[in-house]
Amino acid sequence: MPVPAAHSAPDAPPPVFEARDLTKVYALGEMEVQALRGVDFDLHEGEFVVLLGPSGSGKSTLLNILGGLDVPTSGQVRYRDHDLTAYDDEALTRYRRDHVGFVFQFYNLIPSLTARENVALITEIAANPMSPEEALKLVNLGERLDHFPSQMSGGEQQRVAIARAIAKRPEVLLCDEPTGALDVKTGILVLEVIEKVNRELGTTTAVITHNAVIASMADRIVHLSDGRIVKEEHNRERVAAERLQW
């Protein structure tokens, strides 16, 4: 069943995601925590969106629901013409495997595997992957294929994590605080890679951050507070990651 359109730019491309009236309630013992309170959200083809808000505002919960890592308490999420809220666990697993790349604050690399081998974990199960070498070259680590995580800086490890996420050619890249554990210089290198993936591969991209400076990179900025979207902004021009200062 089609869902009514959320507010978006007049010339916006078709939505990849349409979320309507999403709520999420977590039970903590006898208490209930309402993480989302009736959120409407669209994410459009090829768009770069930054989600801003304080801790506990619902950013990660929204991203996890879009990515099929969590399910809403109520509401509807559509991915193209598929109703994710009707999916069972097996169908959500296939959806994550085939369509979504994830990047988190912590790199989650396997220490005993090289960069190439960490990326190959994904390419071996993907339907139409790029090679690990191609993915690592895309994130400017073509010379570090056979290095282990312990031989790499934090920024290099995060770029391996991005290579692993994009090697299956996902339609959507979801990033939760990808620079949160990095210094400014290293964080900008990582943002340059995410920007490159969005620009060159056309990957629809959403980035959660506490850092408002990063918002100038985006097509659209979505502000969350207390489980609600409180404001949306559109940038007339995106600022290149290399020009960011904080």
C-alpha positions in Angstrom: 0.0 0.0 0.0 1.5 3.4 -0.9 2.4 5.7 1.9 1.9 9.5 1.8 4.9 11.5 0.9 7.0 13.2 3.6 8.4 16.6 3.2 11.3 16.7 0.6 12.9 19.0 -1.9 10.7 19.7 -5.0 13.3 18.2 -7.4 14.2 15.2 -5.1 14.8 11.9 -6.9 12.6 8.9 -6.1 12.8 7.7 -2.5 14.8 4.6 -1.6 13.2 4.5 1.9 9.8 5.7 3.0 9.2 5.5 6.8 5.9 6.6 8.2 4.8 7.2 11.8 7.6 5.1 13.2 7.6 4.4 16.9 10.1 2.3 18.9 9.6 1.5 22.6 12.3 -0.4 24.6 11.4 -2.2 27.8 14.0 -1.7 30.5 12.7 -3.8 33.4 9.5 -2.2 34.5 10.3 1.0 32.6 9.6 1.8 29.0 11.9 4.1 26.9 10.4 5.6 23.8 13.2 6.0 21.3 11.1 7.1 18.3 7.8 9.0 18.5 6.0 9.0 15.2 8.8 9.7 12.8 8.2 10.3 9.0 11.4 10.1 6.9 12.4 9.6 3.3 15.8 8.9 1.9 16.2 9.5 -1.8 18.2 7.9 -4.5 21.9 9.0 -4.5 21.3 11.4 -1.6 23.8 12.2 1.1 21.9 12.9 4.4 23.4 13.8 7.8 21.3 13.0 10.9 22.1 15.3 13.8 21.0 15.2 17.4 22.1 14.6 21.0 22.6 11.1 22.5 19.2 9.5 23.0 17.5 11.5 20.3 16.7 8.4 18.2 19.3 8.7 15.4 20.8 5.2 15.8 17.4 3.6 16.3 16.1 5.1 13.1 19.2 4.1 11.2 19.0 0.5 12.6 15.4 0.2 11.5 16.2 1.4 8.0 19.0 -1.1 7.8 17.0 -4.0 9.1 19.0 -4.4 12.3 15.9 -3.5 14.3 12.1 -3.4 13.8 9.7 -0.6 14.8 7.1 -1.0 17.5 4.6 0.5 15.1 4.6 2.3 11.8 5.8 1.3 8.3 9.1 1.2 6.5 9.3 0.6 2.8 12.5 -0.1 0.9 11.6 0.7 -2.8 8.5 -1.5 -3.3 9.1 -3.8 -0.3 7.5 -3.5 3.1 10.3 -4.2 5.6 7.9 -4.2 8.5 6.3 -7.3 7.1 9.6 -9.1 6.8 10.6 -12.0 9.2 14.2 -12.4 10.5 15.3 -14.5 7.5 14.0 -11.9 5.0 15.6 -9.1 6.9 18.9 -11.0 6.9 18.7 -11.3 3.1 17.8 -7.7 2.8 20.9 -6.6 4.9 23.2 -8.9 2.9 22.0 -7.8 -0.5 21.3 -4.1 -0.2 22.8 -2.4 2.8 26.4 -1.5 3.9 27.0 -0.6 7.5 29.9 1.5 9.0 30.1 2.0 12.8 32.2 4.0 15.1 34.2 0.9 16.0 35.7 -0.9 13.1 34.8 -4.5 14.0 37.7 -6.0 12.0 38.9 -9.5 12.7 42.5 -9.0 14.1 43.9 -12.3 12.7 42.9 -11.4 9.1 44.6 -9.0 6.7 42.7 -6.1 5.2 42.1 -8.1 2.0 40.8 -11.1 4.1 38.5 -8.9 6.2 36.9 -7.5 3.0 36.7 -11.0 1.5 34.4 -12.1 4.3 31.7 -10.0 2.5 32.7 -10.5 -1.1 32.5 -14.3 -0.7 28.8 -14.2 0.2 27.7 -11.2 -1.9 25.7 -11.6 -5.2 27.7 -9.2 -7.4 30.7 -8.0 -5.4 33.7 -6.0 -6.5 37.0 -7.7 -5.6 38.6 -7.0 -2.2 41.5 -5.4 -4.0 39.2 -3.1 -6.0 37.3 -2.1 -2.8 40.5 -1.3 -0.9 41.9 0.7 -3.8 38.7 2.7 -3.8 39.4 3.7 -0.2 43.1 4.5 -1.0 44.5 1.4 0.7 45.7 -0.4 -2.4 49.2 -0.6 -0.8 47.9 -2.1 2.5 46.2 -5.2 1.3 48.2 -7.7 3.3 48.5 -5.6 6.5 46.8 -6.8 9.7 44.6 -4.3 11.7 47.3 -4.1 14.4 49.7 -2.7 11.7 47.2 0.1 10.7 46.2 3.4 12.2 42.6 4.0 13.4 41.8 5.8 10.2 43.1 3.0 8.0 41.1 0.5 10.0 38.0 2.5 9.5 38.7 2.7 5.7 39.0 -1.1 5.7 35.6 -1.2 7.4 34.2 1.1 4.6 35.8 -1.1 1.9 34.2 -4.1 3.5 30.8 -2.3 3.6 30.9 -1.2 -0.1 32.5 -4.3 -1.6 29.1 -5.9 -2.1 28.0 -2.8 -4.1 25.2 -1.9 -1.6 22.5 0.5 -2.8 22.6 2.1 0.7 25.4 3.0 3.0 24.5 3.7 6.6 27.2 5.2 8.9 26.8 5.6 12.6 29.4 8.0 14.0 32.1 6.9 11.5 34.6 9.5 12.8 33.6 9.3 16.5 36.8 7.5 17.5 39.2 9.5 15.3 41.1 12.8 15.5 40.2 15.6 13.1 42.8 15.0 10.4 42.0 11.3 10.3 38.3 11.9 10.5 38.4 14.1 7.4 40.3 11.3 5.5 37.5 8.9 6.4 34.8 11.4 5.4 36.5 12.0 2.0 36.2 8.2 1.4 32.4 8.2 2.3 32.0 11.3 0.1 33.8 9.5 -2.8 31.6 6.4 -2.5 28.4 8.6 -2.6 29.7 10.7 -5.5 31.4 8.0 -7.7 29.3 5.0 -7.0 26.0 6.9 -6.5 25.4 5.1 -3.2 22.6 6.5 -1.2 24.3 7.5 2.1 23.1 8.4 5.6 25.6 9.5 8.3 24.9 9.9 12.0 27.1 12.4 13.8 27.3 14.6 16.8 29.6 17.0 14.8 27.5 19.7 13.2 30.4 20.7 11.0 29.9 17.5 9.0 26.4 18.7 8.0 27.8 21.0 5.4 28.9 18.0 3.4 25.3 16.8 3.0 22.5 17.4 0.6 20.1 17.4 3.5 20.4 17.7 7.3 17.8 16.0 9.6 17.7 17.2 13.2 16.3 14.8 15.8 15.4 15.4 19.4 13.6 13.2 21.9 12.6 10.7 19.3 11.2 13.2 16.8 12.4 14.9 13.7 12.4 18.6 14.7 13.9 20.3 11.6 15.2 19.6 8.1 17.6 21.7 6.1 18.9 21.5 2.5 22.3 22.7 1.5 22.4 24.7 -1.8 26.0 23.4 -2.3 27.8 20.6 -0.5 31.2 21.5 1.1 34.0 19.0 0.2 35.2 17.0 3.2 38.8 18.3 2.7 37.5 21.8 3.4 35.9 21.0 6.8 37.3 22.5 9.9 36.4 21.8 13.5 
